[in-house]
């Protein structure tokens, strides 16, 4: 209905505008300033408007016109109206009425039909009508109402006593439903979110959208879970320049006493918020070739369960909370020759808050990098990397560390590029200093100096096989940390440097090969690498192998780490995915056995999508912890999609943590039924129809 309702006043202006109107009819009579035309009456204005009817009566004194039978109106742009009867009350009045009409505009798929409409200036009132964005003959969805009011000046439509129909079936009733007819942002109430939960009872949330300016908006909602408590939340967005934007999520939920006693929960109020901000120009001008960026991401919750209680719309705070939250503020500046970055990291443990005082925070870190460049001649290359960090925490020692890494490399090709030789010398210095030791002896500064010589040889071969093309690359490199000096203390809370006291010499082997089809697509990819220690006790590091095969729309891949020490696979990830006919599938298996004796992880996940018809499909997902012999979650969704609407009914089972306090954390099994409905061009409505949570 975005433009359809304003066709009536436009029709009045088109018919009586102060320009020439061409009238054609089988019979035209005029007496006492009354003109009567009949027999396929048509009027065409200089502005492109066209009107036709079976009969026309026009009074020159009053400026009133009546059109009878098969009234048709169109104008440039494709706007269209059909009616049985139309009466227009003159040029200045911009008013009239119409019976049994249908209107549609080329600027919107919405159409409007009604028994009767009255137009008075900018106000149109429609009796007993319907509106939809689907095919008019048999719409998949429609709103049927007893009365509609359209204010053209405010571009606002109100429907009274409206029923939403799916096909010919009434689904729900709304005593009032209003929306704007333009594409601009407007303040007002959004569609309420309603649901039901076995634990929470009836759920209700009413969002309000505030958009007074072009550069910011705010969505605020108040929610009630009648068996549990009440809460509120908000989502504030802004754009403060052409190069920057930000968003703030915030909210709180207060549990009732009955709920706290039932679950022995320690925290009455669950609250929190998060901030994101990005800026691509801070100090540089838009015409600068330099790349620049500022990124801020901050989260603070007093309870992980706040994520689930924040809103009934699960998309408002879609975050996966692990044991450790990382808050960051980063700035970087990248030019043609160098890179400069300043970062900060603030960590928070939500599953064990007692550890937060001992977490080492990085406030801040400075990083500089000099890009690779030629030194003296083209084949001699140099780059440099410099880093400094400040570690701070409430309990325990603090520290500052510094590192500088300078690789110098030389490259040469021999035998018409069949063989490549590389040599490099890498110099690394690392130092860490401690302060404010609490308890025990103060740590000594740790210093590590390392110089490593690397020699490498490689080749790249290619050969066609019919319509296919094969490339293979071999490489071997020798690494000798001929100098490695370590002294002082290296606290693992701050650094992993100083771990290798022995400067082990290593020999590395790398293989990469690809098979391409006649269209240049790689259908076989294989990579492998192996490192061998050449010290007194020769040992083999883990073999790493990756294989991917893509044929006939199906893809199979495996990433494997094999331990020679344990004579077993310590990590394996396998994926199988593809499509055939109307079926899409994906299967993933994760196996982790870091000790070679006791498996620590073994997960299986699968998804399957089946196309039931041209517009319908069913999608299922499943995850299982094979080691614990327990399901991790699963979901089933039925989706319908056509040209004017899309709907999805889904059931999901998930496991979420809760109750973060001095007693630690636990988890609940969540069974949730969702309904998602997209009415084109109205927008999307997503509701939790039912939720069952249990420990």
N, C-alpha and C positions, 0 to 999 in steps of 0.2 A: 504493500500500500504506500510505498515511499513516494510515488508521484501520481498514482492513479486518481486519488481523490481531488486533486486540484484541476482536473480536466474540465469540470463544470464552469468555474469562473473563467478559465481560459477560453472555453467555448463561447461564453458571452462576449468576451473581448474580441474574439476572432470574427464573430458574426456582425458586431456593431462598431468595429473600429473605424476610425475616420479615414478610410481608404475605400477604393472601389471594390464592390462585391458583385461577382457575376452570378446571375440567377438563370437557371434553365429548368423548364418544366413543360409537360405536355399541355397544360392549361394554366393561364394566369389571368386573374380578374382583379380589378381595383375599383372600389367605390367608397366614398366618404373616408378617404385616407386608410382604408382597410384593404390590404392586398392578400388575395387567396390564391395559392399555387397548388396544383395537384398533378398527379401522374409523374412519378419518378423525378421528384424535385431535387435539384442539386445546386449548391452554392459554393463558389470557389473564391477565396480572398487573395489579395495580392501578397499576403504574408505566408501563403502556402497552405492555409487551413482549408479543409474540404468537409462539407456537410451534405448529407442526403437524407431524404425521408419520403414517405408516400404523400404527405400533405403538409402545407405550411400556411399559417395565418399570421399576418404581420400588421400591427397598428402603428402607423407613423406618428400619431399624436403621443402615445404613451411609450413607444419604443419596445413594446412587448411582442414576443413572438412565441408561437406554439408550433411544435412539430409533432406529427402523428405517424405512427406505423413505421417499423424498420428504420429507426433513426440511426444514422451512422456518422461518426465524426472522427476525423484524423487530421494530423498536422505534421509538418516537417519534423523528423526525429522519430516518427513511428508511434506516437501516442495515439490511442484508439479508445473509442467508446461506442457501445451499442445499447439501444434503449427502445422501449415501446412508445414512450411519450416524453416530451421535453418542453418545458416552458421557461423562457428567459424574460426577465422583467426590465430590460433596458440597459443602456450603455453605462450610466453612472452607478446604477444599483449593484451591478455585478452579482446578481442574484437570480435564482430560479429554482425549479424543482424537476425531478425526473422520476419516471416509474419503470420498474423492471429493467435494470440497466446492468451493464458489464463494462469495466474499464481496465486498461492495462497500459503500461509505459515501457518503452524500449530501454529505459535506464535501470529497470529493476524487473526481476522475474515475477514479482508479486502482482496479482490481479485482485480485483474487488468486484463483487456482484451484490446487488441489493434489490429489495422490493420497492423502496422509495427513498429519495434523497432530497434534501432541502439545502440550498446554498444561499447564505446571506453574507456578502462580502467575502472575508477570509475564512468564515466558519461554514463547514459542511456537516450536516447531520444525516446519517443513514439509518434506516429502519430495516430490521430483519435481513441481515446480509451475511456474507462469508468472504474470507480472504485466504489466499494460499499462494505458494510459489511453485506448485506442481501443475501438470497439465489440467486445464479447466474441465475437460470432459469427464475425467474420473480421477480426482486428486488423491494422492497417497496420504496427504494430511491437509487439514484446513482448520481454521477458526470460524465457528459459526456464532453470531452474536445477535442480541435483540436490538442493540443500538450502538452506533459508532459516532464519534465526534472528532472532526479533523480541523485543527487550527493551522491554516496555511502560514500565517505570520510567524508562529512559534514552531512550525514544522513538527507538530505533535498530534498523535492519534490516541484516542481512548476507546477501548471496547468495553461495553457493559454486558454482563451476564453472558460471558463467552464460554463455549464448550470447545475443547480440542478434540478433533476427530482423527482417528487413524483409519483411512478409508471411509467407510460408512459407520464405523463403531465409535461412539463417544468414549473418551478415555478419562478426562478429568474436566472439572468445572472451575471457572475463575470468575468471581463477581466483578472483577476489574482487571484490565490488562492494558498497559500503555507503553508506547514506544515512540521514538523520534523517526522522522521520515527522511532525514538527510544522513550524510556520512560523517558528520562532525561528532566530536565527543560532547556528551551532555551529562550533567549531574543528575542523580536520581537513584531510586531503589532498583536493584537487580533482581533477577529471578530467585526466589527463596530456595534454600537447600533443605530438603526434608528427608528423614530416614528413620530407621528403627533398629534397635539393638536389644538383644536379650539381656545384656548387662546394663546398658544405659537407658533403656526404655525409648520413648519417642525422642528423636533428634530434630531440632529446628534451628536454622541459621538464616538471618536476613541481612544480605550485604547492601551497603550503600556506596555509590560511586560518586566521587567528588572530582570535578575537572574544571576549575574556574579559569585556568590559564593553559596556554599551549605547551608550556615547558614542564608542568608537573601534574600529577593526579594522585588520588588516594582512594583505595577501596577499604572500607571499614565494615566489620561484621560483628554482630552479637549473636552468640549461640547458646542454646539451652539443651542440656541432656537431662531429662526430667527425673531420672532415677539416680543421677550422679552429681550434677552440679551445673554451673554456668561459667561461660568464658567470653572473651572478646579477642579480636585480633585486627590487624591492619596490614596493608601492603602499600607503601609509599614509593612512587617512582618519580624521577626527575631527569631532565636533560638541561644541564647548565651551560653548554656550549655546543657548537657543531661537532666537537671532538670528544665529548664526555657524557656519561650518563651514570646513574646510580639507582639503587633500590634498597629499601629497608623493610624487613618483615618484623612484626612484633606482636605480642599477645600474652595472655595469661588465662588460666583456667583454675577455678576454685572448686574442690571436691566437697560434697556434703559429709556431715559427720557419720551418717549411716554407712556411706561407702568406705570411709577411712577405717571404721571399726570392722567392717566385713572383711577387708583385705589386709588389715594391719599395716596400712600405708603410713609412712612417717611424714610425708610432705603434703600439706593441705593445698597449697597453691603451686601449680606447675606454670612456669613463666620463662620467657626468653625472647631472643631477637637475633637477627643477623643483618649485616650490612655488606653490600657489594658496590664497588665503584670502579669504573674504568675511564681512563683518559689517554688519548693517543697523541695529544700535543700539550706539553707543560711549559717548556722553555723555548722550544723551537718554533719557527714560523711555518705556516701551511706550505710555503714555497720551498722549504728546506728538503733536501734529499735524505736527511737523516731520519731514522726510525726511532720513535720514542714511545714510552708507555708507562702508565701508572696503574697499578692493580691493587685494590684493597678488598679483602675477603675476611670478614670477622663474624664469629658465631659465639653466642653465649646462652646456655640453657641451664636452668637449675635442676633439670630432670630430663632424661632422654625421652620419657613418655610425652613430653610437651610436643614432640614431632607429630604424634598421633592426635593430640587434643587441640592442636593449633587451629584447625578449621575442618569443617565437613568436606571441603573441597581438597582432596588429597594432592592436587597439583600446586597448591599455594606454598607448600614447604616440602618439596620433593627431594629429601636428602637421606642418604644412607649413613647412619651414625655408627662408626666403629668404636673401638676402645679409646682411640686418641683423635681428638679434633685438632686440626692445624689452622690457626689464624695467620694471615699473612698480609704484608704491605710491601709491594715491590715497585721499584722504579728502574728503568733501563734506558740507555741511550746508545744507539748503534749507528756508526758511520761507515764510511768505506774502508777505513783503516783500522778501527778499533771498536771495542764494546766496553761499556761501563754499566754496572748494575749495583744497586743498593737494595738489600732485602732484609726483612725481619720475619721471624717465625715465633709464634706464641702457642704452645701446646697445652691441651687440657684433657685430662683423663676423666671421662664420664662414668666409666664402669668401676673405677676405683679412685674416688676423689682424694683419698688419703695420700696418694702418691703425687698429687699436684705440686706440693711445696718442694719436692725434690726433683721435679722435671727441669732439665736445662733448657732455657729459652735462648734463642738466637736474636739478640737485640743490640746492634744490627749485624749484617754481613755486607762487606764491600767486595766487589768482584771486577777485575779488569782483565781484558783479553786483547792482545795485539794479534790481528789476523796474519795468516801466513803470507810472507813476502820473500822476494828474492834477495839474497845477500851476495854481493860482488858479481855473481853470474846467475843465469836463469835456473840451473839445476840445483843450486844450493838454496835451501829454504829455511826460514826461521819464523817461529811464532813464540808468544809468551803468554803465560797465564798467572795472575796474581790474585790472592784472596786473603781477606782478614775477617775474623769473626769475634764477636764478643758474646760470651755465654753468661747468663745471669739466672739465679734461682733463689728462692727464699731460704732453703735448708741445704747445707752442703757447700762445697767449695765453688768458686766462680773461676772463670778462665777466659783467656784471650789467645787465639791462635793465628798464625800467619803461614802462608805457603806461597812459594814461587816455583813455577815449573817452566823450563825453557828447553824445548826440543829443537835440535838442529839436524836437518835431514838432507840427503843427496840422492838424486834419482837419475838413472841412465837406462836407455833402451838399446838392445843389441840385436843383430841378425834380423834386420827389417821388422823390428818391434815384436819378434817372436819371444824374446826374453827380456825381462825387466829386472834390474838390480837396484836395491834400495839399501841405504845405510843411514843410521841416525844416532845421535848422541843426545840423551835426555838428562838434564840436570835438575834435581828436585831438592828444595830445602823446606823443611817444616819445623815450626817451633810452637809450643804451647806453654803459657805461663799461668800459674794458679794464684788465687788470693782468697782471703776470708775462709780459711779452713776451719770448720767447726768439729771439734773432737778429733783426737789422733794427731799424728805428726803432719806438718804441712807438706804438701806434695812439692817435689822438685820440678823445675821446668824441664819439659821433654824436648829434645832436639833430634831430628832425623835428617841426615844428608844422604842422598843417593845419586849415583851416576850410572846410567844404563846405556850400554852399547847394543844396537840392534842391527842385524844384517838380514836382508831378505831377498828372495828370488821368486819370480812368478812368471806365468805364461797364460795367454788367452788364445784359445783355438776355436774355430768355427767351421762347420761343414754342412752343406745341404744334403737332405735325404728325401728325394722326391719333392713333394710339396712341403715337407717339414724342414726345419732348420735347427741345428744343434750347436750350442756354445758351451764350452767347458773351460774353467779357470782353475789352475793349480797354483798354490803358493806355499812357501816354507820360509820360516824366519827363525833366526837365532837371537836370543836375548841374554845378555850377560851384565847383571848389576855388579860391575867389577869393584865398585866402592859402595859400601852401605854402612854408615855409622849411626848408631842409636845410643842415646844416653838420657838419663832422667826418667821421669814417670809419665805414663800415658793413661789417663783416666778414661775408661771406655764410656762414661757418661757423655764425654765431649767428642771423642775422636776414635777412629779405627786405625790411625797411623801407628807406626812402630810395631805392628803385629808380626811382621816377618823379620826376625832377627838375623836369619841367614840369607845371604844374597844368592839365591838359587839360580843357576843358569837353566834356561828352558829352550826347548825346540818346539815350534808350533807348525802345524800343518792345516791348510785350509783348502776346501774344495767347494766349488759352486758351478752348477750346470743347469741349463735351461733348454727345453724343447719347445719350439714355436711352430704353429700351424701356418698355412699359406696366407692368413690374414694378419700375421704378426702377433698373435696372442699366445702367451706362454701357457701350455697345458701341462707341463711337467717342470717343477722347480725342486732342486735338491741342493742343500747346503750341509756341510759337515766341517767340524773343527776338532782338533786334538792337540793338547799341550802335554809335553813330556818334560819332567824335571831331570836335569843332567847333573845333579849334585852327587855326593858319595852314595846316597841311597836312592838310586834311580827309581822314579815313580811316575805313574801315569795319572794325569788329572782326568776329570770327567770328560767323556766323549759326548759332544753335542751334535745332534743330527736333526735336520728339518726336511720334511718331504711333503710336497703338495701336488695332487693330481686333479686336473679339471677336465672332464670329458662329458659331452652330451648333456650339459647343464647341471652335472653333479660335481661336487667338490669334496675331496678327501684329503685331510692333512694330519700330520703328526709331528709333534716336537718332543724330542727325547733327550734325556741326560742319563748316560750310563756310567756307573762308578766301577772302575777297575779294582778299587780297594775292596768293595763289598761284592764284586762280581754280580751286580744287580742293577736294575733301572731304579734311579732315585727320583726321577720326575718324568712324567709322560702326560701329554695333553693331546687328545685325539678329537677331531671334528669331522663330521660327515653332514653335508647339507646339499640341498638341491631342490629341483621341482620337476614334476612330470605330470602331464595332464592338468588337472585342477588341484593338485596336491603339492604343498610346500612343506619341507621338513628340515629339521636340524637336530643333530645329536652330538653331545659333547661329553667326554669322559676325562676326568682329572685323577691322576694317580701320583701320590707323593710319598716317598719312602727315604727320607734324608739319612737314616742310619743304616740302611740296607738290611735291617732286621725287622723293625716294627713300623708298619705303615701308619702314617700320621693323617693322611687325607685320601679319601676316595669318593668322589662325587660323580653323579650322573645327572645330566639335564637334557631334556628333550622338548621340542616344540613341533606341532603339527597343525597345518592349516589346510582345510579341505573346502574347495569351492562347490557349494551345493547347487547353485544356479548362477545366472548371469549377475544377479544382484546380492546373493547371499553366500556367506562362508562361515565356517566354524573354526575357531583357533583354540588349541589347547597347549598348555605348558606344564612341565613336571620337573621337579628337582628332588633328588634323593641322596642322602648321606649313606653310602653303601657300607661304610665302616661301622657306623652306629646302627645300621639296619633300620633307619627311620626316614620318613619323608621330611623334606625341608619346605615344601610348598608346592601347590599346583593351582591351575586356573583353567577355566573353560569360558569362552566368549562366543556368542552368536552375533554376527554382524550382518546388517542389511544396508545396502548403499544403492541409491538411485540418483537421478539427476537433481532432485529437489530436496532430498533429505538423507540422513544416515542415522542409524540406530545401532546400539550395541548393548546387549544384556550379558553380564559376565558374573561368574562366581570365582572368588579368589580365596585361597588359604595361605596365610603367611605367619611367620613367627617374629614378634617384636619384643625388644627388651622393655622392662619397666622397673619402677620402684628403686631409684638410685638414692641411696642414703648411706648411713653408717653400716647398714647390714649388707651392702653390696647390691647386686642386681639379679633379676630373674627374667622370665620371659612368659609371654602369653601366646596362645594360638588364636589367630584372628580369622574368622570366616565372614566374608563380606560379599554382598550382592550389589553390583553397580548397574545403573542404567544410564547410558550416555545417548543423548539425542541431539542431533544437529539439524536445525530447520533452516534451509537456505532461502533468503539471506538473513534470517533473524539472528542466528548464532547457535551456540552450544549450551546445552543444559546437561549437567552430570550430577546424579544423585546416588547416595548410598541408600538403597532400599532396605537393607537389613544387615546387621553386624552382630556376630556372636563371639565374645572374647572369653577365654578360659585359660587357667594356668595349667 
